[in-house]
Amino acid sequence: MQRTQSVLLARLARVNPTVVFLATVAVVLVGLFAPGIVGGAVLLALAAGLVALLRLTWPVQPPATRIIRLLMLTLLVAVALVKIL
């Protein structure tokens, strides 16, 4: 299992940060502008992906970065739930 994780992290390290940022902004905008439950589901799916990424990078992040990431993730989930309701 350790070998699989290192391969995944190596692949993530090679991804262009600008492309990831623009793709994430596009997904957030789709989630915000899509009506009702569809938009909320898109935002929750994005939050699930971010939780997986946060789980992988947690040990190497400083405490201040962890707090900021948790706050942003909480905000994203809150917006998704408001959109669904």
Secondary structure, DSSP 8 states (H G I E B T S, - for coil): -HHHHHHHHHHHHHS-HHHHHHHHHHHHHHHHHS-HHHHHHHHHHHHHHHHHHHHHHGGGS-HHHHHHHHHHHHHHHHHHHHHH-
